[in-house]
Amino acid sequence: MKPPVLHLKEPSALCLNRPPQFDSRHIQAFTNDVGRGRREVLEAKFRLLGKRLKPRTSMVAFSEMLPVLRAGPGRQAELQRLNAWMRGWCREEGFGFFRNWEPRNHLLQDTPKKTNNRTPLVITYSPQLKPVQHIINKLQPILEQDTKLQKALGDRPIVSYRQPPNLKMILTNNHRTYHTNTNPGTFPCNKPRCQLCPHIHSADTIIGPNQVSYKIKNTYSCASRNIIYAIMCRKCPSAMYIGQTSQTLRQRINAQKTDIRQDHKEKTVSCHFNQKGHSLNDLTTCILLQRPFTSALERESSELSFMLKFDTLREGINTHSNYLTHYQDSFPSYHL
């Protein structure tokens, strides 16, 4: 049964004559009580009430008064002084004390996070794995006997269970497919935050500065990686740059766009699109080839093959092909 809540407006005799099944008292003073008398009078009433309640019950708890909304500074200061006195008095008399009024700057302080040296052990839940926690508790003292193992493994691991796949997870898929085109070429991924989609050139045939055409055979998107790509200009048909990357097309072209915004003079793509009459909106790009390249040398070899095919070293905006320029005659057409 919930014990009664007593108010200072009740006579002390009524507070003392509560039913005997209640073995504790919680006294709450409200702000109206402050308005009825001076602080010295209220302190005297608290002392008298505490003196009479102390021998008759096992626990007495006082609760500080709540702040008043839209009260003036003087009224709030009076409440704070009374609460401060009540907190010290309860500590002296051995009474319980409930804090209802925390300073705003105290509540806004960041709570320091507790650090531990326990490694989380995440496993898929199964009824057969219930003894795992018991096994860890039993064998952990053996590991702690070795100082090297204790330093490497840390304290007892925290066992966490992930939900196993149920029938709903097996039959349905909440992954949203953004790119559903199956035609050859490079197509926008249509993700809401993708900044590359407006620059995608979706044609399946690419014509180089030397009027040599190349037909794209597969379907790519902004998220395709390990690729050979081309950058073109909407205003200059002869401006083509061939590049390679192990990243996604989105990551690589975003880096190129950053170079253009910062006007890096040492970058050929940045120099072209910072010319008079050009802007970042004139940039278009597409993927020429994607293969499971295992090294940068393989990608650079295919990159040089496309440079030679479109002659972008002389007629485009490629200026060098690293050390592979010395081996131009050794790259047959099967690289394409």
C-alpha positions as CSV (number, residue, x, y, z in Angstrom):
1,M,0.0,0.0,0.0
2,K,1.3,3.4,-0.9
3,P,2.2,5.6,2.2
4,P,0.3,8.9,2.5
5,V,1.9,12.2,1.4
6,L,1.7,14.8,4.2
7,H,1.5,18.5,3.7
8,L,2.6,21.2,6.1
9,K,-0.9,22.7,6.0
10,E,-2.1,19.7,7.9
11,P,-1.9,19.9,11.7
12,S,1.0,18.0,13.2
13,A,-1.4,15.9,15.2
14,L,-3.1,14.7,12.0
15,C,0.4,13.8,10.6
16,L,1.1,11.8,13.7
17,N,-2.2,9.9,13.8
18,R,-1.8,8.1,10.5
19,P,-2.7,4.4,10.3
20,P,-0.1,2.1,11.9
21,Q,0.5,0.1,8.7
22,F,2.5,2.9,7.2
23,D,6.1,2.7,8.5
24,S,7.5,5.7,6.7
25,R,6.6,9.4,6.2
26,H,7.2,11.6,3.1
27,I,6.7,15.3,3.8
28,Q,6.3,17.6,0.8
29,A,6.3,21.4,1.2
30,F,4.7,23.4,-1.5
31,T,5.4,27.0,-2.6
32,N,2.1,28.2,-1.1
33,D,3.5,27.3,2.3
34,V,6.3,29.7,1.7
35,G,3.9,32.4,0.9
36,R,2.0,31.9,4.2
37,G,4.9,32.7,6.5
38,R,8.5,33.8,6.8
39,R,11.3,31.3,6.3
40,E,12.1,31.3,10.0
41,V,8.6,30.2,10.8
42,L,8.7,27.4,8.2
43,E,12.1,26.2,9.6
44,A,10.6,26.0,13.1
45,K,7.6,24.0,11.8
46,F,9.9,21.6,10.0
47,R,12.0,21.1,13.2
48,L,8.9,20.5,15.3
49,L,7.4,18.1,12.8
50,G,10.7,16.2,12.5
51,K,11.1,15.9,16.3
52,R,7.6,14.4,16.7
53,L,7.9,12.0,13.7
54,K,11.3,10.7,14.5
55,P,10.4,8.4,17.5
56,R,7.1,7.2,15.8
57,T,8.3,5.9,12.4
58,S,11.4,4.1,11.0
59,M,12.0,6.5,8.1
60,V,11.2,10.2,7.5
61,A,11.9,11.8,4.1
62,F,11.4,15.4,3.2
63,S,11.1,16.7,-0.4
64,E,12.4,20.1,-1.4
65,M,10.0,22.6,-2.9
66,L,9.7,22.8,-6.7
67,P,10.6,25.9,-8.6
68,V,7.9,28.3,-9.6
69,L,7.3,29.0,-13.2
70,R,7.5,32.7,-14.2
71,A,8.4,33.6,-10.6
72,G,10.6,36.6,-9.9
73,P,14.3,36.4,-8.9
74,G,13.5,37.2,-5.3
75,R,11.0,34.4,-5.0
76,Q,13.3,31.8,-6.6
77,A,16.2,32.9,-4.3
78,E,14.0,32.5,-1.3
79,L,13.0,28.9,-2.4
80,Q,16.6,28.0,-3.0
81,R,17.7,29.3,0.5
82,L,14.9,27.2,2.1
83,N,15.8,24.1,0.2
84,A,19.5,24.5,1.0
85,W,18.7,24.8,4.7
86,M,16.3,21.8,4.5
87,R,19.1,19.7,2.8
88,G,21.6,20.4,5.6
89,W,19.0,19.9,8.3
90,C,18.0,16.5,7.0
91,R,21.6,15.5,6.8
92,E,22.1,16.4,10.5
93,E,18.9,14.7,11.7
94,G,19.4,11.6,9.6
95,F,16.2,12.2,7.5
96,G,15.9,11.3,3.9
97,F,15.9,14.1,1.3
98,F,14.5,14.1,-2.2
99,R,16.1,16.6,-4.6
100,N,13.6,18.0,-7.1
101,W,15.5,21.1,-8.3
102,E,18.8,20.7,-10.1
103,P,20.6,23.7,-11.5
104,R,20.4,24.0,-15.3
105,N,24.2,24.2,-15.7
106,H,24.5,21.0,-13.7
107,L,21.9,19.2,-15.9
108,L,23.6,20.3,-19.1
109,Q,27.0,18.9,-18.1
110,D,28.3,15.9,-20.0
111,T,28.2,12.7,-18.0
112,P,31.6,11.0,-18.3
113,K,31.3,7.6,-20.0
114,K,32.5,4.6,-18.0
115,T,35.3,2.9,-19.7
116,N,36.0,-0.8,-19.5
117,N,38.3,-3.3,-21.1
118,R,35.6,-5.8,-22.0
119,T,35.2,-7.0,-25.6
120,P,31.7,-7.5,-26.9
121,L,31.1,-11.1,-28.1
122,V,28.2,-10.9,-30.6
123,I,26.7,-14.2,-31.6
124,T,23.5,-15.3,-33.3
125,Y,21.0,-16.5,-30.7
126,S,20.3,-20.2,-30.4
127,P,18.9,-22.2,-27.5
128,Q,22.0,-24.3,-27.6
129,L,24.2,-21.3,-26.8
130,K,22.7,-20.7,-23.3
131,P,25.7,-22.3,-21.5
132,V,28.2,-19.8,-23.2
133,Q,28.0,-17.3,-20.4
134,H,28.6,-20.1,-17.8
135,I,31.6,-21.3,-19.8
136,I,33.1,-17.9,-20.0
137,N,32.7,-17.3,-16.3
138,K,34.3,-20.6,-15.5
139,L,37.3,-20.3,-17.8
140,Q,38.0,-16.6,-17.5
141,P,40.1,-17.1,-14.3
142,I,42.4,-19.5,-16.2
143,L,43.1,-16.8,-18.9
144,E,43.7,-14.2,-16.2
145,Q,46.6,-16.3,-14.8
146,D,48.7,-15.5,-17.9
147,T,49.7,-11.8,-17.9
148,K,50.1,-11.7,-21.7
149,L,46.7,-13.2,-22.4
150,Q,45.1,-10.9,-19.8
151,K,46.6,-7.9,-21.5
152,A,45.7,-9.1,-25.0
153,L,42.1,-10.3,-24.3
154,G,41.1,-7.8,-21.5
155,D,38.4,-8.5,-19.0
156,R,35.5,-10.9,-19.3
157,P,33.8,-10.4,-22.6
158,I,30.2,-9.1,-22.9
159,V,28.0,-11.7,-24.5
160,S,25.4,-10.1,-26.8
161,Y,22.9,-12.0,-29.0
162,R,21.7,-10.9,-32.5
163,Q,18.3,-12.0,-33.7
164,P,18.5,-15.0,-36.0
165,P,16.8,-14.7,-39.4
166,N,13.1,-15.6,-39.2
167,L,10.6,-16.4,-41.9
168,K,9.8,-12.8,-42.6
169,M,13.5,-11.9,-43.1
170,I,14.0,-14.8,-45.4
171,L,11.0,-14.1,-47.6
172,T,11.2,-10.3,-47.7
173,N,14.0,-7.7,-48.3
174,N,13.8,-4.2,-47.0
175,H,16.7,-3.1,-49.1
176,R,15.6,-0.5,-51.6
177,T,17.0,-1.0,-55.1
178,Y,17.8,2.4,-56.6
179,H,19.4,1.3,-59.8
180,T,17.3,-1.1,-61.8
181,N,18.3,-0.4,-65.4
182,T,19.7,-3.4,-67.3
183,N,20.6,-1.6,-70.6
184,P,24.3,-1.1,-71.5
185,G,25.8,2.1,-70.3
186,T,26.3,4.1,-67.1
187,F,23.1,5.2,-65.3
188,P,22.4,7.4,-62.2
189,C,21.9,5.6,-59.0
190,N,19.1,8.0,-58.1
191,K,20.0,8.0,-54.4
192,P,18.6,11.1,-52.7
193,R,22.0,12.4,-51.6
194,C,24.1,11.4,-54.6
195,Q,25.8,14.5,-56.2
196,L,27.1,12.6,-59.2
197,C,23.8,11.6,-60.8
198,P,23.4,15.0,-62.7
199,H,26.8,14.4,-64.4
200,I,26.2,10.9,-65.7
201,H,26.5,10.3,-69.4
202,S,24.1,7.4,-70.1
203,A,24.8,6.7,-73.8
204,D,26.0,3.2,-74.6
205,T,28.4,4.4,-77.3
206,I,31.3,6.8,-76.6
207,I,33.1,8.7,-79.4
208,G,36.6,9.9,-78.7
209,P,38.4,13.1,-79.8
210,N,39.7,11.1,-82.9
211,Q,36.2,10.1,-83.8
212,V,36.8,6.5,-82.8
213,S,33.7,5.0,-81.2
214,Y,33.5,2.4,-78.4
215,K,30.4,0.5,-77.4
216,I,29.8,-0.1,-73.7
217,K,28.8,-3.7,-73.1
218,N,27.7,-3.8,-69.5
219,T,25.5,-1.8,-67.1
220,Y,27.2,0.5,-64.5
221,S,26.1,3.0,-61.9
222,C,27.6,5.7,-59.6
223,A,28.5,2.9,-57.1
224,S,30.5,0.8,-59.5
225,R,34.1,0.4,-58.4
226,N,37.4,-1.0,-59.8
227,I,36.8,0.8,-63.1
228,I,38.2,2.7,-66.1
229,Y,36.2,5.9,-66.6
230,A,36.0,8.9,-69.0
231,I,35.4,12.5,-68.2
232,M,33.9,14.6,-71.0
233,C,32.9,18.3,-71.6
234,R,29.5,19.3,-72.9
235,K,30.9,22.4,-74.6
236,C,34.1,20.8,-76.0
237,P,33.5,17.5,-77.9
238,S,37.3,16.9,-78.2
239,A,37.9,17.2,-74.5
240,M,38.1,13.7,-73.0
241,Y,40.0,12.5,-70.0
242,I,40.6,8.7,-69.3
243,G,41.2,7.6,-65.7
244,Q,41.2,4.6,-63.5
245,T,40.3,4.0,-59.9
246,S,39.7,1.2,-57.4
247,Q,37.1,3.4,-55.7
248,T,33.5,3.9,-56.8
249,L,32.9,6.3,-59.6
250,R,31.1,8.6,-57.2
251,Q,34.1,8.9,-54.9
252,R,36.6,9.5,-57.7
253,I,34.5,12.1,-59.6
254,N,33.7,13.9,-56.3
255,A,37.5,14.2,-55.8
256,Q,37.8,15.6,-59.3
257,K,35.0,18.1,-58.6
258,T,36.9,19.2,-55.5
259,D,40.0,19.9,-57.5
260,I,37.9,22.0,-59.9
261,R,36.4,24.1,-57.2
262,Q,39.8,24.7,-55.6
263,D,41.3,25.5,-59.1
264,H,44.3,23.2,-58.9
265,K,46.5,24.3,-61.7
266,E,48.5,21.1,-61.7
267,K,45.4,19.0,-62.5
268,T,44.5,18.9,-66.2
269,V,40.8,18.3,-65.5
270,S,40.7,21.3,-63.2
271,C,42.5,23.5,-65.7
272,H,40.0,22.7,-68.5
273,F,36.8,23.3,-66.5
274,N,38.2,26.5,-65.0
275,Q,38.7,28.0,-68.4
276,K,36.6,31.0,-69.4
277,G,33.0,30.0,-70.4
278,H,33.3,26.6,-68.6
279,S,31.8,25.5,-65.3
280,L,31.4,22.4,-63.2
281,N,28.0,21.8,-64.8
282,D,29.7,21.1,-68.1
283,L,31.3,17.9,-66.7
284,T,29.9,14.5,-67.7
285,T,31.3,11.1,-67.0
286,C,30.7,7.4,-67.7
287,I,32.4,4.1,-67.1
288,L,34.1,2.4,-70.0
289,L,35.2,-0.9,-68.4
290,Q,34.9,-2.7,-65.1
291,R,36.9,-5.8,-64.3
292,P,38.1,-7.7,-61.2
293,F,41.5,-6.0,-61.4
294,T,43.8,-7.3,-58.8
295,S,46.4,-4.5,-58.9
296,A,46.9,-0.9,-59.9
297,L,49.2,-2.1,-62.7
298,E,46.3,-4.0,-64.4
299,R,44.1,-0.9,-64.2
300,E,46.8,1.4,-65.5
301,S,47.4,-1.0,-68.4
302,S,43.7,-0.9,-69.4
303,E,43.7,2.9,-68.9
304,L,46.6,3.3,-71.3
305,S,44.8,1.1,-73.8
306,F,41.9,3.5,-73.8
307,M,44.2,6.5,-74.0
308,L,45.7,5.0,-77.2
309,K,42.4,4.1,-78.6
310,F,40.9,7.5,-78.2
311,D,44.3,9.3,-78.6
312,T,43.5,11.4,-75.5
313,L,47.3,12.0,-74.9
314,R,47.4,14.3,-78.0
315,E,43.9,15.3,-78.8
316,G,42.3,15.0,-75.3
317,I,43.2,16.4,-72.0
318,N,45.4,13.5,-70.7
319,T,48.9,14.8,-70.4
320,H,50.8,11.6,-69.2
321,S,50.4,7.9,-68.6
322,N,53.1,7.4,-66.0
323,Y,55.9,5.1,-66.9
324,L,53.6,2.9,-69.2
325,T,54.1,5.4,-72.1
326,H,57.4,3.6,-72.9
327,Y,55.4,0.4,-73.5
328,Q,52.7,1.7,-75.8
329,D,53.4,-0.8,-78.5
330,S,53.0,-3.8,-76.1
331,F,49.3,-3.3,-75.4
332,P,47.1,-5.1,-77.9
333,S,43.5,-4.6,-78.4
334,Y,42.3,-7.4,-76.1
335,H,42.7,-5.0,-73.2
336,L,39.5,-3.3,-74.4
